[in-house]
Amino acid sequence: MMIILIIAAFALTIWAQFRVKGTFKKWAQVPAHSGLTGYQAARRMLDNNGLHDVPIEPVQGALTDHYDPIHRVVRLSEPVYYENSISAISVACHEVGHAIQHSVSYPFLVARHKIFPVVNFASGVAPFLLLAGFLFSQFNLIGLGIIFFSVAVAFQLITLPVEFNASNRARDLMVAEGFITNDEERGVAKVLNSAALTYVAAALLSLLELIRYVLIFTQNRE
C-alpha cells in the first residue's frame, strides 16, 4: 500500500509540473487590463510597501522566478519581466510577496532561512547513509539517514505556508492596488494555485518516502 501511495504521489508531482506549465502558457496569452508588465507590477508593489531598495533583475529561462533573501533581490524570468499578461504579473507579484514576508519577518520564512544551511547538508548526506545502511544492514546508519532526511522533509513542509502566504498577499495587493480587475482575479488564482500544487505534491512525496523508511526501519528492528 505504501509503495502504491508513493507512486501516486510521484504521478501527482509530474502532473503538477505539467499543469503549472500549461496554466502559465494559457494565461500568458491573456493581457492584463492594467497593461502593466511583470516588472512594472513588481516595482509598484515593492514601492507601495516601502521596499524601494529592493531591486528587480531579469534572468534567463522559463519559470526561474525567485526572491533572493540573501541579496534582497527579486529575480524574474524574461517572459515574466517583460510581458504584460495575467501570468506575468501573477508570478511577479508572488515573488514580491516573498520580499514583503522578509521585510516583516514572517515566521515561517524566518524558520526556512535558518534551517536552509542544515537542509543543504542533510539532503546531500541522507541518501548515502540510507543506502549504506540498507546494503550492510547497519541500523545505526539507517536511523541517522532517517534523521537527516526528516530535516529535508521539514523544510518542504515549512515551505508550504510560505508559498501560500506569498500568493495570498499577492492576490490581495493586486486587487487593492488596481493591477487586476475582479474578473481577472480568477486567472490569477489559477496561475498561483497551479504553482502551489507543485510544492504540495513534492512535500507529500517526501513525507510518504520518510514514512516508508521509518516503517522499514522499525520492522527490521523487530
C-alpha positions in Angstrom: 0.0 0.0 0.0 2.8 2.4 0.9 4.5 1.7 -2.5 1.2 2.5 -4.3 0.8 5.8 -2.4 4.4 6.8 -3.2 3.8 6.0 -6.9 0.6 8.0 -6.8 2.4 10.9 -5.2 5.1 10.8 -7.8 2.5 10.8 -10.5 0.9 13.8 -8.9 4.2 15.6 -8.8 4.7 15.0 -12.6 1.1 16.1 -13.3 1.6 19.2 -11.2 4.7 20.2 -13.2 2.8 19.8 -16.5 -0.2 21.7 -15.1 1.8 24.7 -13.9 3.5 25.0 -17.3 0.2 24.6 -19.1 -1.6 27.1 -16.9 1.2 29.7 -17.2 1.2 29.3 -21.0 -2.6 29.7 -21.2 -2.8 32.9 -19.1 0.4 34.2 -20.7 -1.7 34.8 -23.8 -4.2 37.0 -21.9 -3.1 40.6 -21.5 -3.8 42.3 -18.1 -6.3 45.1 -18.3 -3.9 47.4 -16.4 -1.3 46.9 -19.2 1.4 46.5 -16.5 4.4 44.3 -17.3 5.7 41.9 -14.6 8.5 44.3 -13.9 6.2 47.3 -13.5 3.7 45.4 -11.3 6.5 44.1 -9.1 8.2 47.6 -8.9 5.0 49.3 -7.9 4.1 46.7 -5.3 7.6 46.9 -3.8 7.5 50.7 -3.7 3.9 50.8 -2.3 5.2 48.6 0.6 8.2 50.7 1.3 10.7 48.4 -0.3 12.3 51.0 -2.6 15.7 49.5 -2.0 14.8 46.0 -3.3 15.9 45.7 -7.0 14.4 43.6 -9.7 16.5 41.7 -12.2 15.7 39.8 -15.3 17.0 36.2 -15.5 17.1 33.8 -18.4 14.9 30.7 -18.6 11.2 29.9 -18.0 9.7 29.8 -14.5 13.1 30.7 -13.0 11.5 33.5 -11.0 12.5 33.7 -7.3 13.3 36.1 -4.4 16.8 36.0 -3.2 16.7 36.7 0.6 20.5 36.9 0.9 21.0 39.7 -1.6 17.4 41.0 -1.2 16.7 40.9 -4.9 13.6 39.9 -6.9 14.6 38.0 -10.0 12.1 37.5 -12.7 12.4 35.3 -15.8 12.4 37.2 -19.0 8.8 36.2 -20.1 7.6 37.5 -16.7 9.8 40.6 -16.6 8.9 42.0 -20.0 5.3 40.7 -20.7 2.0 42.3 -19.5 0.0 39.1 -19.3 -2.0 37.7 -16.3 0.6 35.0 -15.9 3.5 37.6 -15.8 2.0 39.9 -13.2 0.8 37.0 -11.1 4.2 35.4 -10.8 6.0 38.8 -10.4 3.7 39.8 -7.6 4.0 36.4 -5.9 7.8 36.9 -5.7 7.2 40.4 -4.3 5.1 38.6 -1.7 8.2 36.8 -0.5 10.1 40.2 -0.3 7.3 41.5 1.9 7.4 38.4 4.1 11.1 39.1 4.5 10.6 42.7 5.5 8.0 41.8 8.2 9.9 38.7 9.4 7.2 36.3 8.5 7.8 33.4 11.0 7.8 30.5 8.5 10.1 32.3 6.1 12.5 33.1 9.0 12.4 29.4 10.1 13.1 28.3 6.5 16.1 30.6 6.2 17.6 29.4 9.5 17.4 25.7 8.6 18.4 26.1 5.0 22.2 25.5 5.6 21.4 22.4 7.6 19.0 21.2 4.9 21.7 21.5 2.3 24.0 19.3 4.2 21.3 16.8 5.4 19.7 16.3 2.0 23.1 15.6 0.4 24.1 13.1 3.1 20.8 11.3 3.8 20.7 9.2 0.6 24.2 7.8 1.2 23.5 7.0 4.8 20.3 5.2 3.9 21.8 3.3 1.0 24.8 2.2 3.1 22.6 1.3 6.0 20.3 -0.9 3.9 23.1 -2.6 2.0 25.1 -3.5 5.0 22.2 -3.9 7.5 23.6 -1.1 9.7 20.6 0.1 11.6 22.5 3.0 13.1 23.3 4.4 9.7 19.6 3.9 8.6 18.5 5.7 11.7 20.9 8.6 11.1 19.8 8.7 7.5 16.2 9.0 8.6 17.0 11.9 10.9 18.8 13.8 8.1 16.0 13.0 5.7 13.5 14.3 8.2 15.2 17.7 8.2 14.7 17.9 4.4 11.1 16.9 4.8 10.5 19.5 7.5 12.0 22.1 5.1 9.5 21.2 2.4 6.6 21.3 4.9 7.7 24.8 6.2 7.8 25.9 2.6 4.1 25.3 2.1 2.7 28.1 4.3 5.5 30.4 2.9 4.3 29.9 -0.7 0.6 30.1 0.1 1.0 33.2 2.2 3.0 34.9 -0.6 0.3 34.1 -3.1 -2.4 35.4 -0.8 -0.5 38.6 -0.2 0.0 39.0 -4.0 -3.7 38.5 -4.8 -4.9 40.9 -2.1 -2.5 43.6 -3.1 -3.1 43.2 -6.8 -6.8 43.8 -6.3 -6.3 46.6 -3.8 -3.8 48.4 -5.9 -5.8 48.0 -9.2 -3.3 45.8 -11.0 -6.2 43.4 -11.9 -9.9 43.6 -12.2 -12.3 41.4 -10.2 -12.8 39.3 -13.4 -9.1 38.8 -13.8 -8.7 37.5 -10.3 -9.9 34.1 -11.4 -7.0 33.8 -13.9 -4.5 35.0 -11.2 -5.8 32.3 -8.8 -5.4 29.6 -11.4 -1.8 30.6 -12.1 -0.8 30.8 -8.4 -2.7 27.7 -7.3 -1.2 25.6 -10.0 2.3 26.7 -8.9 1.4 26.0 -5.3 0.3 22.5 -6.2 3.9 21.6 -7.2 5.1 22.3 -3.7 2.2 20.3 -2.2 3.0 17.3 -4.4 6.7 17.4 -3.6 6.1 17.7 0.1 3.6 14.8 0.0 6.0 12.6 -1.9 8.9 13.3 0.5 6.6 12.7 3.6 5.4 9.3 2.3 9.0 8.4 1.5 10.0 9.2 5.0 7.2 7.2 6.5 8.3 4.2 4.3 11.9 4.4 5.6 10.6 4.6 9.2 8.4 1.6 8.7 11.2 -0.5 7.2 13.5 0.6 10.0 11.1 -0.4 12.8 10.0 -3.7 11.1 13.6 -4.8 10.7 14.5 -3.8 14.3 11.7 -6.1 15.5 
